[in-house]
Amino acid sequence: MTSQSFFSQETSVPSEKAIQEAKTAEEHQNKINKEQKKIEKHQREVKSAEKSIKKTQKKIEKQKASNQKTDSQIATSKISEEEIQKLKIKSTKQKLEIDKLELKLLQQKKELEEIRASF
């Protein structure tokens, strides 16, 4: 066997060190990929929570506007006492709905803070 063929055989077989380095690199890459997925999931959760908060805030604003309209009708309209009572009941229901939505909003904000703190 010539020395040239001996060296070519030696370089074609990966060394134990090279194999170990490749395994270590692969493990490291797997850890990076796992962490990347974890980060992406966290970002999706934050976005979802923020979207829910915005949606609830819009509902609150809409409900408040509707309630103001009802209160305005009660104050300015010259309608029967029965209609005024109906409007007052409607206004009270709207205020209750606003309170429910505000409670929901507080819970959503708390959940968002918990999501942010968990990472």
Contacts in CASP RR format, 6 or more apart in sequence:
PFRMAT RR
TARGET T0000
AUTHOR 0000-0000-0000
METHOD contacts of the structure
MODEL  1
MTSQSFFSQETSVPSEKAIQEAKTAEEHQNKINKEQKKIEKHQREVKSAE
KSIKKTQKKIEKQKASNQKTDSQIATSKISEEEIQKLKIKSTKQKLEIDK
LELKLLQQKKELEEIRASF
14 22 0 8 1.000
39 119 0 8 1.000
42 115 0 8 1.000
42 118 0 8 1.000
42 119 0 8 1.000
45 115 0 8 1.000
46 112 0 8 1.000
46 115 0 8 1.000
46 116 0 8 1.000
49 108 0 8 1.000
49 111 0 8 1.000
49 112 0 8 1.000
49 115 0 8 1.000
50 112 0 8 1.000
52 108 0 8 1.000
53 105 0 8 1.000
53 108 0 8 1.000
53 109 0 8 1.000
53 112 0 8 1.000
56 101 0 8 1.000
56 104 0 8 1.000
56 105 0 8 1.000
56 108 0 8 1.000
57 105 0 8 1.000
59 101 0 8 1.000
60 98 0 8 1.000
60 101 0 8 1.000
60 102 0 8 1.000
60 105 0 8 1.000
63 94 0 8 1.000
63 97 0 8 1.000
63 98 0 8 1.000
63 101 0 8 1.000
64 98 0 8 1.000
66 94 0 8 1.000
67 91 0 8 1.000
67 94 0 8 1.000
67 95 0 8 1.000
67 98 0 8 1.000
70 87 0 8 1.000
70 90 0 8 1.000
70 91 0 8 1.000
70 94 0 8 1.000
71 91 0 8 1.000
73 79 0 8 1.000
73 87 0 8 1.000
74 84 0 8 1.000
74 87 0 8 1.000
74 88 0 8 1.000
74 91 0 8 1.000
77 83 0 8 1.000
77 84 0 8 1.000
79 87 0 8 1.000
END
